């Protein structure tokens, strides 16, 4: 035992000495390169004295980084996350200046701007050296993970257990019940994932499919977007969510799924409708999502980001990640690299004359970098912390692919690189799961896919709002305006900056009879504020005789829904209450299209006119009504076919009420029925949670031991935090 402890201590001490030596050499090199950075007195010093000065400065800087940096991050936790990421360089530079001031005889000196550069380079080099040593010393890495896991085991009173896998196998008699980690790859469609695995872009996922997992597509609702899908998956109901954004006549407000106040209200409605807190009510963690799922552990959750003070815990995950200066510098450097990468890719696309193409200037490079670097790193770190803490259920959303695909298209070099980086993150999570205090079953899923296609504006030279105003006989601007993209990453950035999302006129349209036209991918909603309730087809035709024909016969429009009636091109009409009519008219949009439209028609806040863009079954292309060449939100193509991938130890997702049929003939594909609708996916995930640890407790019941018909055994049947408060931050 003592030999092992001495070996561990000696190994750690050796790593510290090596990192210190490399940092010293780095400081010496920078002193020789940078004119405003010196390590000797005005009278000159010997080489030995300069080397000792560099060693002193490097040691002082490393010690300050280890001791002072976590305190600084905690003090600045209320600073917007994006601003904090940019402050990293200046804070590091300040620490370096302090370290230089501690050198005897004032031998160290640097200009403030030079100190920023020196500190960034030294932190990056120290981080790279430490990481390289950890990679080479696998046993040290394993011991650290086991040590963290053992602390959690001792607190829970659970006996130690062997290594864990990513899904296969069962718990031993003395082990805690298996946990579930749900990882949502936002916007990755079923066919995109299969193609990425076959093409070698995602070896981690491909390996799971070969050894331990199965996969099936599932069908979204008409509103194929994160707001509707994730609300249904996490809270069991997405009733009355007709689109990404819609106008509610009873309040006069526009609901937007990625606006914090709207997300909070949608979550409240879902909880009230189901009478249940959500999928993650017991010992759950919600990371990077629009909704909390009832979890007590929150990080980057939009529905709580509008709260002020202690009630807002959505940004707590930032401290857990940025408290490590190496993490902060690495993410900041990667952030800058991603901005440069996006600018380069955009310029190449413009030079090549790629079509279709949308504008990628303005703040978009920063938004993309936030989604693909900052949010990914923070969410992955939070999930790793959740597993090492032994939490029972974790649901995390990785939005990187969705953000890039909106502007670069669902397939191509840009999105391929994002998928490859996501796969590396999944591999890291899987490796940590092997050392967690409980077995973890990793479930991969997506909330929707993406369909390619030129925008409505790019193809026809006018926006849908212009077309609606022309059909109503209203004046149309000579210059077509652009519809702002509603990508989730934009909302995440604004929430991190404590900025509202789409407030002002777009949140509450002014009084008048002008129609309100809102875009949600290739789905648009038209409402008449001066008409109480839902406008009938007769009333619309009486007030605006040319509008419906103008819309239905436009080549960029696939079909309309008006008060229970579907209108198609060439005067086609189908009533939803007449069996078979809607199925025939909507058959080009795939199986289940008519049922999805029929369900939306029953929503209280369905728009007066719902407009779905045209769809080409041969190319899979649609026309987004906002500036996206990879879009989702309506019917047509791969946007409505996300995936669900689960360990074979769990039951098949088929057999749930409200499911369709699937072939399940591909390698690694799930047999039986595929889920239809996000609410069906919620029921599947609920069943898997019950298989792991018994039934969940509905909202309103007092917390306590979970009643489970299975025989009770040590460490099983009771979730660790039932009836006990949990910490807000992931360590």
VENNOR-V637929 format. One record per residue. N is the residue number from 0. SS is DSSP state (H for helix, E for strand, - for the rest). D_FIRST is the distance of its C-alpha to the first C-alpha in Angstrom with 1 decimal. Layout:
<<N & SS & D_FIRST> <N & SS & D_FIRST>>
//
This chain:
<<0 & - & 0.0> <1 & H & 3.8> <2 & H & 5.4> <3 & H & 5.2> <4 & H & 6.4> <5 & H & 8.8> <6 & H & 9.9> <7 & H & 10.7> <8 & H & 12.5> <9 & H & 14.2> <10 & H & 15.4> <11 & H & 16.8> <12 & H & 18.4> <13 & H & 20.0> <14 & H & 21.4> <15 & H & 22.9> <16 & H & 24.5> <17 & H & 25.9> <18 & H & 27.4> <19 & H & 28.8> <20 & H & 30.4> <21 & H & 32.0> <22 & H & 33.3> <23 & H & 34.8> <24 & H & 36.5> <25 & H & 37.8> <26 & H & 39.2> <27 & H & 40.9> <28 & H & 42.4> <29 & H & 43.7> <30 & H & 45.2> <31 & H & 47.1> <32 & H & 48.3> <33 & - & 49.2> <34 & - & 52.2> <35 & - & 51.3> <36 & E & 47.8> <37 & E & 47.4> <38 & - & 44.7> <39 & - & 47.0> <40 & - & 49.4> <41 & - & 53.2> <42 & - & 53.7> <43 & - & 51.3> <44 & - & 47.9> <45 & - & 46.5> <46 & H & 44.2> <47 & H & 41.3> <48 & H & 42.2> <49 & H & 42.5> <50 & H & 39.0> <51 & H & 37.5> <52 & H & 39.5> <53 & H & 38.1> <54 & H & 34.5> <55 & H & 35.2> <56 & H & 36.9> <57 & H & 34.3> <58 & H & 31.5> <59 & H & 33.7> <60 & H & 34.6> <61 & H & 31.0> <62 & H & 30.0> <63 & H & 33.1> <64 & H & 32.5> <65 & H & 29.0> <66 & H & 30.2> <67 & H & 33.9> <68 & H & 34.2> <69 & H & 32.8> <70 & H & 35.1> <71 & H & 38.0> <72 & H & 37.5> <73 & H & 37.3> <74 & H & 40.5> <75 & - & 42.2> <76 & - & 41.1> <77 & - & 44.7> <78 & - & 45.9> <79 & - & 46.9> <80 & H & 44.1> <81 & H & 46.3> <82 & H & 47.3> <83 & H & 43.7> <84 & H & 42.9> <85 & H & 45.8> <86 & H & 44.8> <87 & H & 41.4> <88 & H & 43.0> <89 & H & 44.9> <90 & H & 41.9> <91 & H & 39.8> <92 & H & 42.8> <93 & H & 43.0> <94 & H & 39.4> <95 & H & 40.1> <96 & H & 43.2> <97 & H & 41.3> <98 & H & 38.6> <99 & H & 41.5> <100 & H & 43.1> <101 & - & 40.1> <102 & - & 40.5> <103 & H & 42.2> <104 & H & 45.9> <105 & H & 46.3> <106 & - & 45.7> <107 & - & 44.6> <108 & E & 47.2> <109 & E & 47.8> <110 & - & 50.5> <111 & H & 49.3> <112 & H & 49.9> <113 & H & 48.2> <114 & H & 45.1> <115 & H & 44.8> <116 & H & 44.8> <117 & H & 42.3> <118 & H & 39.9> <119 & H & 40.1> <120 & H & 39.6> <121 & H & 36.6> <122 & H & 34.9> <123 & H & 35.6> <124 & H & 34.4> <125 & H & 31.1> <126 & H & 30.6> <127 & H & 31.4> <128 & H & 29.1> <129 & H & 26.2> <130 & H & 27.0> <131 & H & 27.4> <132 & H & 24.0> <133 & H & 22.5> <134 & H & 24.5> <135 & H & 23.5> <136 & - & 19.7> <137 & H & 19.6> <138 & H & 15.8> <139 & H & 15.9> <140 & H & 18.7> <141 & H & 17.1> <142 & H & 13.9> <143 & H & 16.5> <144 & H & 18.5> <145 & H & 15.9> <146 & H & 14.9> <147 & H & 18.6> <148 & H & 19.2> <149 & H & 16.6> <150 & H & 18.3> <151 & H & 21.5> <152 & H & 20.4> <153 & H & 19.3> <154 & H & 22.7> <155 & H & 24.5> <156 & - & 22.7> <157 & - & 22.3> <158 & - & 19.6> <159 & - & 17.5> <160 & - & 19.4> <161 & - & 19.4> <162 & - & 20.9> <163 & - & 24.5> <164 & - & 27.7> <165 & - & 30.8> <166 & - & 32.9> <167 & - & 32.8> <168 & - & 31.2> <169 & - & 30.9> <170 & - & 28.5> <171 & - & 26.7> <172 & - & 27.8> <173 & - & 25.1> <174 & - & 25.0> <175 & - & 27.1> <176 & - & 30.5> <177 & - & 30.7> <178 & E & 31.8> <179 & E & 34.6> <180 & E & 34.9> <181 & E & 38.6> <182 & E & 39.1> <183 & E & 42.8> <184 & E & 44.1> <185 & - & 47.2> <186 & - & 50.4> <187 & - & 49.0> <188 & - & 51.4> <189 & H & 50.8> <190 & H & 52.7> <191 & H & 51.0> <192 & H & 47.5> <193 & H & 48.6> <194 & H & 50.2> <195 & H & 47.1> <196 & H & 44.9> <197 & H & 47.5> <198 & - & 48.0> <199 & - & 44.3> <200 & - & 44.0> <201 & - & 41.4> <202 & H & 39.1> <203 & H & 36.5> <204 & H & 39.1> <205 & H & 40.8> <206 & H & 37.6> <207 & H & 37.2> <208 & H & 40.9> <209 & H & 40.4> <210 & H & 37.3> <211 & - & 36.8> <212 & E & 39.6> <213 & E & 43.3> <214 & E & 45.8> <215 & E & 49.2> <216 & E & 51.6> <217 & E & 52.9> <218 & E & 56.1> <219 & - & 56.3> <220 & - & 59.0> <221 & - & 62.0> <222 & - & 60.1> <223 & - & 57.5> <224 & - & 55.5> <225 & H & 52.2> <226 & H & 53.7> <227 & H & 55.3> <228 & H & 52.5> <229 & H & 49.5> <230 & H & 51.4> <231 & H & 52.1> <232 & H & 48.6> <233 & H & 46.8> <234 & H & 49.4> <235 & - & 51.3> <236 & - & 54.7> <237 & - & 56.4> <238 & - & 59.8> <239 & - & 62.3> <240 & - & 60.4> <241 & - & 63.2> <242 & - & 61.8> <243 & - & 59.6> <244 & E & 62.2> <245 & E & 65.2> <246 & E & 67.9> <247 & E & 68.2> <248 & - & 71.8> <249 & - & 71.1> <250 & - & 69.1> <251 & - & 70.6> <252 & E & 67.1> <253 & E & 65.3> <254 & E & 62.0> <255 & E & 59.5> <256 & - & 56.2> <257 & - & 54.3> <258 & - & 55.7> <259 & H & 53.3> <260 & H & 56.1> <261 & H & 57.2> <262 & H & 53.7> <263 & H & 53.2> <264 & H & 56.6> <265 & H & 55.9> <266 & H & 52.6> <267 & H & 54.5> <268 & H & 57.2> <269 & H & 54.8> <270 & H & 52.9> <271 & H & 56.3> <272 & H & 57.5> <273 & H & 54.5> <274 & - & 53.6> <275 & - & 49.9> <276 & - & 47.5> <277 & - & 46.3> <278 & - & 43.8> <279 & - & 40.8> <280 & - & 41.7> <281 & - & 38.5> <282 & - & 35.3> <283 & E & 36.8> <284 & E & 36.7> <285 & E & 39.7> <286 & E & 39.2> <287 & - & 42.2> <288 & - & 44.7> <289 & - & 48.3> <290 & - & 47.5> <291 & - & 44.7> <292 & - & 44.8> <293 & - & 44.2> <294 & - & 40.6> <295 & - & 39.2> <296 & E & 37.0> <297 & E & 39.4> <298 & E & 39.4> <299 & - & 42.5> <300 & - & 44.5> <301 & H & 48.3> <302 & H & 49.6> <303 & H & 48.0> <304 & - & 48.3> <305 & - & 51.8> <306 & - & 50.5> <307 & - & 50.2> <308 & H & 47.7> <309 & H & 44.7> <310 & H & 46.2> <311 & - & 45.5> <312 & - & 41.9> <313 & - & 42.6> <314 & - & 41.5> <315 & H & 38.3> <316 & H & 36.4> <317 & H & 37.7> <318 & H & 35.6> <319 & H & 32.4> <320 & H & 33.2> <321 & H & 35.1> <322 & - & 32.7> <323 & - & 30.9> <324 & H & 33.3> <325 & H & 32.3> <326 & H & 33.1> <327 & H & 36.4> <328 & H & 37.5> <329 & H & 36.6> <330 & H & 38.6> <331 & H & 41.4> <332 & H & 41.7> <333 & H & 41.6> <334 & H & 44.2> <335 & H & 46.5> <336 & H & 46.1> <337 & H & 46.9> <338 & H & 50.1> <339 & H & 51.1> <340 & H & 50.4> <341 & H & 52.6> <342 & H & 55.4> <343 & H & 55.4> <344 & H & 55.4> <345 & H & 58.2> <346 & H & 60.3> <347 & H & 59.8> <348 & H & 61.0> <349 & H & 64.0> <350 & H & 64.9> <351 & H & 64.7> <352 & - & 66.8> <353 & - & 64.4> <354 & - & 66.0> <355 & - & 65.3> <356 & - & 63.8> <357 & - & 63.3> <358 & - & 62.9> <359 & - & 59.3> <360 & - & 60.1> <361 & - & 59.9> <362 & - & 56.5> <363 & H & 55.5> <364 & H & 53.2> <365 & H & 51.3> <366 & H & 51.1> <367 & H & 49.9> <368 & H & 47.2> <369 & H & 46.1> <370 & H & 45.9> <371 & H & 44.3> <372 & H & 41.8> <373 & H & 41.3> <374 & H & 41.5> <375 & H & 39.6> <376 & H & 36.6> <377 & H & 36.6> <378 & H & 37.0> <379 & H & 34.3> <380 & H & 31.8> <381 & H & 32.9> <382 & H & 32.4> <383 & H & 28.8> <384 & H & 28.1> <385 & H & 29.8> <386 & H & 27.6> <387 & H & 24.3> <388 & - & 25.9> <389 & - & 26.7> <390 & - & 30.4> <391 & - & 32.7> <392 & E & 35.4> <393 & E & 35.8> <394 & E & 39.1> <395 & E & 39.4> <396 & E & 42.4> <397 & E & 42.3> <398 & - & 45.9> <399 & H & 45.8> <400 & H & 47.8> <401 & H & 50.4> <402 & H & 51.2> <403 & H & 51.6> <404 & H & 53.6> <405 & H & 56.1> <406 & H & 57.2> <407 & H & 56.4> <408 & - & 57.2> <409 & - & 54.9> <410 & - & 54.6> <411 & - & 54.4> <412 & H & 52.2> <413 & H & 51.4> <414 & H & 50.0> <415 & H & 48.3> <416 & H & 46.1> <417 & H & 45.3> <418 & H & 44.3> <419 & H & 42.1> <420 & H & 40.2> <421 & H & 39.9> <422 & H & 38.5> <423 & H & 35.7> <424 & H & 35.0> <425 & H & 34.8> <426 & H & 32.4> <427 & H & 30.1> <428 & H & 30.3> <429 & H & 29.7> <430 & H & 26.5> <431 & H & 25.1> <432 & H & 26.3> <433 & - & 23.9> <434 & - & 21.0> <435 & - & 22.9> <436 & - & 22.0> <437 & - & 25.1> <438 & - & 27.1> <439 & E & 29.8> <440 & E & 33.2> <441 & E & 34.8> <442 & E & 38.6> <443 & E & 40.8> <444 & E & 44.3> <445 & - & 47.1> <446 & - & 49.7> <447 & - & 52.6> <448 & - & 53.6> <449 & - & 55.9> <450 & E & 59.4> <451 & E & 60.9> <452 & - & 64.4> <453 & - & 66.6> <454 & - & 67.0> <455 & H & 70.2> <456 & H & 71.3> <457 & H & 70.6> <458 & H & 72.5> <459 & H & 75.5> <460 & - & 75.7> <461 & - & 75.6> <462 & - & 73.1> <463 & H & 73.4> <464 & H & 74.4> <465 & H & 77.3> <466 & H & 78.3> <467 & H & 78.2> <468 & H & 80.3> <469 & H & 82.8> <470 & H & 83.1> <471 & - & 83.7> <472 & - & 86.4> <473 & - & 84.4> <474 & - & 84.3> <475 & - & 81.6> <476 & - & 80.2> <477 & - & 81.3> <478 & - & 77.8> <479 & - & 75.2> <480 & - & 72.1> <481 & - & 68.5> <482 & - & 66.4> <483 & - & 63.1> <484 & - & 60.1> <485 & - & 58.0> <486 & - & 54.7> <487 & H & 51.7> <488 & H & 50.0> <489 & H & 53.0> <490 & H & 52.5> <491 & H & 48.8> <492 & H & 49.7> <493 & H & 52.4> <494 & H & 50.1> <495 & H & 47.5> <496 & - & 50.3> <497 & - & 51.6> <498 & - & 54.8> <499 & - & 56.9> <500 & - & 57.5> <501 & - & 61.1> <502 & - & 62.7> <503 & H & 66.4> <504 & H & 69.1> <505 & H & 66.9> <506 & - & 65.3> <507 & - & 68.6> <508 & - & 71.7> <509 & - & 74.9> <510 & - & 77.8> <511 & - & 80.3> <512 & - & 81.2> <513 & - & 79.4> <514 & E & 76.9> <515 & E & 73.2> <516 & E & 71.6> <517 & E & 67.8> <518 & E & 65.8> <519 & E & 62.6> <520 & - & 62.0> <521 & - & 64.8> <522 & E & 65.7> <523 & E & 68.1> <524 & E & 69.4> <525 & E & 72.9> <526 & E & 73.8> <527 & E & 77.1> <528 & - & 76.4> <529 & - & 80.0> <530 & - & 80.0> <531 & - & 78.5> <532 & - & 76.2> <533 & - & 75.8> <534 & - & 78.8> <535 & - & 80.7> <536 & H & 81.8> <537 & H & 85.4> <538 & H & 84.7> <539 & H & 82.9> <540 & H & 85.7> <541 & H & 88.3> <542 & H & 86.7> <543 & - & 85.7> <544 & - & 87.7> <545 & - & 86.3> <546 & H & 82.6> <547 & H & 81.4> <548 & H & 83.4> <549 & H & 82.3> <550 & H & 78.6> <551 & H & 78.8> <552 & - & 80.8> <553 & - & 78.8> <554 & - & 77.1> <555 & - & 73.8> <556 & E & 73.7> <557 & E & 72.6> <558 & E & 73.7> <559 & E & 74.3> <560 & E & 73.6> <561 & E & 76.2> <562 & - & 76.4> <563 & - & 75.5> <564 & E & 77.3> <565 & E & 75.8> <566 & E & 78.1> <567 & E & 77.8> <568 & H & 79.7> <569 & H & 83.3> <570 & H & 84.0> <571 & - & 81.4> <572 & E & 80.8> <573 & E & 78.5> <574 & E & 78.1> <575 & - & 74.7> <576 & - & 76.3> <577 & - & 78.1> <578 & - & 76.0> <579 & - & 75.5> <580 & H & 77.2> <581 & H & 74.1> <582 & H & 72.1> <583 & H & 74.8> <584 & H & 75.2> <585 & - & 71.4> <586 & H & 70.6> <587 & H & 69.9> <588 & H & 67.0> <589 & - & 65.1> <590 & - & 64.5> <591 & - & 64.0> <592 & H & 65.7> <593 & H & 68.5> <594 & H & 66.3> <595 & H & 64.1> <596 & H & 67.4> <597 & H & 68.7> <598 & H & 65.6> <599 & H & 65.8> <600 & H & 69.5> <601 & - & 68.7> <602 & - & 66.6> <603 & - & 68.3> <604 & - & 67.6> <605 & - & 68.6> <606 & - & 70.7> <607 & - & 74.5> <608 & E & 74.1> <609 & E & 70.9> <610 & E & 71.2> <611 & E & 69.0> <612 & E & 69.4> <613 & - & 70.8> <614 & E & 68.4> <615 & E & 69.0> <616 & - & 67.4> <617 & - & 67.8> <618 & - & 65.8> <619 & - & 63.7> <620 & E & 65.0> <621 & E & 65.8> <622 & - & 67.2> <623 & - & 65.1> <624 & - & 67.1> <625 & - & 64.7> <626 & - & 63.5> <627 & - & 61.0> <628 & - & 61.3> <629 & E & 58.4> <630 & E & 59.1> <631 & - & 58.5> <632 & - & 60.0> <633 & - & 62.7> <634 & - & 63.7> <635 & - & 63.9> <636 & H & 61.5> <637 & H & 57.7> <638 & H & 57.3> <639 & H & 57.6> <640 & E & 55.0> <641 & E & 51.4> <642 & E & 48.6> <643 & E & 46.1> <644 & E & 43.0> <645 & E & 40.7> <646 & E & 38.0> <647 & - & 39.6> <648 & - & 37.5> <649 & - & 39.9> <650 & - & 43.5> <651 & - & 46.3> <652 & - & 47.9> <653 & - & 51.3> <654 & - & 53.3> <655 & - & 53.2> <656 & - & 56.6> <657 & - & 58.1> <658 & E & 56.7> <659 & - & 58.7> <660 & - & 58.4> <661 & - & 56.3> <662 & - & 56.4> <663 & - & 52.7> <664 & - & 53.5> <665 & - & 51.3> <666 & - & 48.0> <667 & - & 45.3> <668 & E & 48.1> <669 & - & 48.1> <670 & - & 50.8> <671 & - & 53.3> <672 & - & 54.6> <673 & - & 53.5> <674 & E & 53.2> <675 & E & 56.2> <676 & - & 55.7> <677 & H & 52.8> <678 & H & 53.2> <679 & H & 52.6> <680 & H & 49.4> <681 & H & 48.3> <682 & H & 49.0> <683 & H & 46.9> <684 & H & 43.9> <685 & H & 44.4> <686 & H & 44.4> <687 & H & 41.1> <688 & H & 39.5> <689 & H & 40.9> <690 & H & 39.5> <691 & H & 36.0> <692 & H & 36.2> <693 & - & 39.6> <694 & - & 42.7> <695 & - & 42.7> <696 & - & 44.4> <697 & - & 47.8> <698 & - & 48.7> <699 & - & 50.1> <700 & - & 48.0> <701 & - & 45.7> <702 & - & 42.0> <703 & - & 40.1> <704 & - & 38.4> <705 & - & 39.8> <706 & - & 41.9> <707 & - & 41.0> <708 & - & 42.8> <709 & - & 39.8> <710 & - & 37.9> <711 & - & 35.3> <712 & - & 31.7> <713 & - & 28.4> <714 & - & 27.9> <715 & - & 31.2> <716 & - & 34.8> <717 & - & 34.1> <718 & - & 33.5> <719 & - & 30.8> <720 & - & 33.2> <721 & - & 36.2> <722 & - & 37.9> <723 & - & 35.5> <724 & - & 36.2> <725 & - & 34.1> <726 & - & 33.5> <727 & - & 36.0> <728 & - & 33.7> <729 & - & 31.2> <730 & - & 28.1>>
//
